[in-house]
Amino acid sequence: MRTPLLFLFLIFTQLTAHAQLRLSSESGLVFNGYNDVRAPNGDGEQGTLFSFTDDFEVDQPVIFLRLEASYTLNDKHSFILTAVPLTFNYENPTIAEIDFENTPFQTSASTVTGSYQFNTYRFSYRYALLRKEKTRIELGLTALLRDAKIELTQNGESIENTDLGFVPLISLLFEQEFNDRLSFMLVGDALVGPVGRAEDVFAGLEFDIVPDRFFGRVGYRIIEGGADVDQVYNFALFHFVNVGIASEF
């Protein structure tokens, strides 16, 4: 009995000896570039096509938070968990009427406000295709859980269109070190399908704060995409100007 247990212990010790845990967070400002909505969107029944950014006043920029934990084995296999909550609020529409989810909103009668929630939770796996002294390329897959809600409110009554579901994405990382303390990073998840698309891409710089332990990050992130299905037509674009900090163990 001791021999199998000792064998498993040695394997676990060997793996964890070459493992790396990283915890990181990002924050900053996010701007809504466009956000077009129609619900429902079926051939026989359609609501009003409106834009949250063009037909409403948008309360922006918004401060965002992005949390991530990654675990890398043998400098080859990376497992990443990510959480990104995001909500925008809108008010004072400039169009006279919006038919949303078979409910008419007469904007001249009383105040109409809007809310757009797009929370995402992800599990990613990436494999290091290339690992040289100063260059790293990883490729893998992401399972994204989308918790989305579009809401209009008038006279205390709210009408919602919600969407909770998984989306598969391709995950990519490219990192180029300039020196021991500064590197360029391009990392993201993306996929284009027959009824929609999704892209979440970051480009920026990562630098050492405490060598091999604490790191800073600055850059630009874009999230764009949506779907054109019977339930809803929605495509949105968000620009992120962000800073981050990470720690490795």
C-alpha positions as CSV (number, residue, x, y, z in Angstrom):
1,M,0.0,0.0,0.0
2,R,2.9,2.3,0.8
3,T,4.4,1.9,-2.7
4,P,1.4,3.3,-4.7
5,L,1.0,6.2,-2.2
6,L,4.6,7.0,-2.4
7,F,4.5,6.9,-6.2
8,L,1.5,9.3,-6.2
9,F,3.2,11.6,-3.7
10,L,6.3,11.8,-5.9
11,I,4.3,12.6,-9.0
12,F,2.4,15.3,-7.1
13,T,5.6,16.7,-5.8
14,Q,7.2,16.8,-9.2
15,L,4.2,18.5,-10.8
16,T,3.8,21.2,-8.1
17,A,7.6,21.8,-8.2
18,H,7.1,23.1,-11.7
19,A,3.7,24.8,-11.1
20,Q,3.0,28.5,-10.9
21,L,0.0,30.2,-9.4
22,R,-0.8,33.8,-10.4
23,L,-3.6,36.0,-9.0
24,S,-4.3,39.2,-10.8
25,S,-6.8,42.1,-10.9
26,E,-7.5,44.9,-13.4
27,S,-9.5,48.1,-13.0
28,G,-9.9,51.3,-14.9
29,L,-12.4,53.1,-17.1
30,V,-14.7,51.5,-19.7
31,F,-16.6,53.4,-22.4
32,N,-19.5,52.1,-24.4
33,G,-18.8,52.5,-28.1
34,Y,-22.1,51.2,-29.5
35,N,-25.0,49.1,-28.2
36,D,-27.8,48.3,-30.6
37,V,-30.8,46.3,-29.4
38,R,-34.1,44.8,-30.8
39,A,-36.3,42.4,-28.9
40,P,-37.9,40.3,-30.1
41,N,-36.2,39.8,-33.4
42,G,-38.1,37.1,-35.2
43,D,-39.3,37.4,-38.8
44,G,-42.9,37.5,-37.8
45,E,-42.6,39.7,-34.7
46,Q,-40.0,42.4,-34.2
47,G,-39.5,45.2,-31.7
48,T,-38.0,48.6,-32.2
49,L,-34.4,48.7,-33.2
50,F,-32.8,51.3,-31.0
51,S,-29.3,52.3,-29.8
52,F,-28.4,52.7,-26.2
53,T,-25.5,54.9,-27.2
54,D,-27.2,57.0,-29.9
55,D,-30.8,57.2,-28.6
56,F,-30.1,57.5,-24.9
57,E,-27.9,59.5,-22.6
58,V,-25.3,57.1,-21.3
59,D,-23.7,57.4,-17.9
60,Q,-20.1,56.8,-18.7
61,P,-17.2,56.2,-18.2
62,V,-17.8,53.3,-15.8
63,I,-15.2,51.9,-13.4
64,F,-14.8,48.2,-14.0
65,L,-13.1,45.3,-12.1
66,R,-11.7,42.1,-13.6
67,L,-10.4,39.2,-11.5
68,E,-8.3,36.3,-12.7
69,A,-6.5,33.3,-11.3
70,S,-4.2,31.1,-13.4
71,Y,-2.3,27.9,-12.7
72,T,0.5,26.8,-15.0
73,L,2.1,23.3,-15.0
74,N,5.5,22.6,-16.3
75,D,5.6,26.0,-18.1
76,K,3.3,24.4,-20.7
77,H,-0.3,24.0,-19.5
78,S,-2.2,27.0,-18.3
79,F,-5.6,26.9,-16.6
80,I,-7.3,30.3,-16.1
81,L,-10.5,31.4,-14.2
82,T,-11.8,34.9,-15.0
83,A,-14.7,37.0,-13.6
84,V,-15.8,40.3,-15.3
85,P,-19.0,42.0,-14.0
86,L,-20.1,44.9,-16.2
87,T,-23.2,47.1,-16.1
88,F,-24.1,50.4,-17.9
89,N,-27.1,52.7,-17.2
90,Y,-28.9,54.8,-19.7
91,E,-31.6,57.6,-19.5
92,N,-33.5,60.3,-21.4
93,P,-34.2,58.6,-24.7
94,T,-34.5,60.9,-27.8
95,I,-36.9,58.6,-29.8
96,A,-40.6,58.9,-29.3
97,E,-41.5,55.3,-28.7
98,I,-39.7,52.0,-28.1
99,D,-41.4,48.6,-28.5
100,F,-39.4,46.3,-26.3
101,E,-40.4,42.7,-25.5
102,N,-43.9,43.5,-26.8
103,T,-44.3,46.4,-24.4
104,P,-44.6,50.0,-25.8
105,F,-42.6,52.6,-24.0
106,Q,-43.9,56.1,-24.7
107,T,-40.8,58.2,-24.0
108,S,-42.7,61.5,-24.0
109,A,-45.1,60.4,-21.3
110,S,-42.7,59.8,-18.5
111,T,-39.1,59.0,-17.8
112,V,-37.6,55.9,-19.4
113,T,-34.3,54.4,-18.2
114,G,-32.3,51.5,-19.4
115,S,-29.8,49.1,-18.0
116,Y,-27.3,46.8,-19.8
117,Q,-25.7,44.0,-17.8
118,F,-23.0,41.8,-19.3
119,N,-21.3,39.6,-16.7
120,T,-18.9,36.9,-17.9
121,Y,-17.2,34.1,-16.1
122,R,-14.6,32.0,-17.9
123,F,-12.6,28.9,-17.7
124,S,-9.7,28.7,-20.1
125,Y,-7.0,26.2,-21.0
126,R,-4.0,27.2,-23.1
127,Y,-1.0,25.2,-24.3
128,A,2.4,26.8,-24.9
129,L,3.1,26.2,-28.6
130,L,6.3,28.3,-28.5
131,R,8.4,29.0,-25.4
132,K,11.7,30.7,-26.2
133,E,13.9,32.9,-24.0
134,K,11.9,36.1,-24.8
135,T,8.9,34.9,-26.8
136,R,5.8,32.9,-25.7
137,I,2.8,31.8,-27.7
138,E,-0.1,29.9,-26.2
139,L,-3.3,28.6,-27.8
140,G,-6.3,27.0,-26.3
141,L,-10.1,27.1,-25.6
142,T,-12.3,29.1,-23.3
143,A,-15.7,28.2,-21.9
144,L,-17.5,31.5,-21.3
145,L,-20.6,31.7,-19.1
146,R,-22.6,34.8,-20.1
147,D,-25.0,36.4,-17.7
148,A,-26.6,39.2,-19.7
149,K,-29.7,41.4,-19.1
150,I,-31.2,44.2,-21.1
151,E,-33.8,46.2,-19.2
152,L,-36.1,49.2,-19.8
153,T,-38.0,50.8,-16.9
154,Q,-40.9,53.3,-16.9
155,N,-43.3,54.3,-14.1
156,G,-41.7,51.7,-11.8
157,E,-42.3,48.8,-14.2
158,S,-39.3,47.0,-15.7
159,I,-39.2,44.8,-18.7
160,E,-36.2,42.5,-19.2
161,N,-34.5,40.4,-21.8
162,T,-32.2,37.9,-20.1
163,D,-29.6,35.5,-21.4
164,L,-27.7,32.9,-19.4
165,G,-25.6,30.4,-21.4
166,F,-22.2,29.1,-22.4
167,V,-20.2,30.3,-25.4
168,P,-17.0,28.4,-26.6
169,L,-14.1,30.7,-27.7
170,I,-10.6,30.3,-29.0
171,S,-8.0,31.6,-26.5
172,L,-4.6,33.1,-27.5
173,L,-1.6,34.6,-25.8
174,F,1.4,36.2,-27.3
175,E,4.1,37.7,-25.1
176,Q,7.4,39.3,-26.1
177,E,9.9,40.3,-23.5
178,F,11.9,43.5,-24.2
179,N,14.2,42.9,-21.2
180,D,14.1,41.2,-17.8
181,R,11.5,43.6,-16.4
182,L,9.3,44.7,-19.3
183,S,7.2,42.8,-21.9
184,F,4.5,43.3,-24.4
185,M,1.3,41.2,-24.2
186,L,-1.5,40.4,-26.6
187,V,-4.1,38.1,-25.0
188,G,-7.7,37.4,-25.8
189,D,-10.6,35.1,-26.5
190,A,-12.6,35.3,-29.7
191,L,-14.9,33.4,-32.1
192,V,-17.2,34.2,-35.0
193,G,-20.2,32.0,-35.7
194,P,-23.3,31.9,-38.0
195,V,-25.5,34.0,-35.7
196,G,-23.0,36.1,-33.8
197,R,-19.4,36.8,-32.6
198,A,-17.4,37.6,-29.5
199,E,-14.0,39.2,-29.0
200,D,-12.2,40.1,-25.8
201,V,-8.7,41.2,-26.6
202,F,-6.1,43.0,-24.4
203,A,-2.9,44.7,-25.7
204,G,-0.5,46.3,-23.3
205,L,2.7,46.2,-21.3
206,E,3.6,44.2,-18.2
207,F,6.4,45.2,-15.9
208,D,8.1,43.9,-12.7
209,I,7.3,45.7,-9.5
210,V,9.1,43.1,-7.4
211,P,11.1,40.7,-9.6
212,D,9.5,37.3,-10.0
213,R,6.7,38.1,-7.4
214,F,4.7,41.3,-8.2
215,F,3.8,42.7,-11.6
216,G,2.0,45.7,-13.0
217,R,0.1,46.0,-16.2
218,V,-1.2,48.9,-18.3
219,G,-3.0,48.7,-21.7
220,Y,-6.2,48.8,-23.7
221,R,-8.9,46.1,-23.9
222,I,-11.7,45.8,-26.4
223,I,-14.9,43.7,-25.9
224,E,-17.2,43.4,-28.9
225,G,-19.8,41.1,-30.2
226,G,-23.4,40.0,-30.0
227,A,-26.0,37.8,-31.6
228,D,-28.7,38.0,-34.2
229,V,-31.4,35.5,-33.2
230,D,-35.2,35.4,-32.8
231,Q,-35.0,36.3,-29.2
232,V,-32.9,39.4,-29.5
233,Y,-30.7,41.4,-31.8
234,N,-27.8,42.9,-29.8
235,F,-24.3,44.0,-30.8
236,A,-22.2,46.1,-28.5
237,L,-18.7,47.5,-28.3
238,F,-16.8,48.4,-25.1
239,H,-13.4,50.1,-24.8
240,F,-11.3,49.6,-21.6
241,V,-8.4,51.7,-20.4
242,N,-7.0,49.7,-17.6
243,V,-4.2,49.1,-15.1
244,G,-3.6,45.9,-13.2
245,I,-1.5,44.1,-10.7
246,A,-0.5,40.5,-10.4
247,S,1.3,38.2,-7.9
248,E,2.9,34.9,-8.6
249,F,3.5,32.1,-6.0
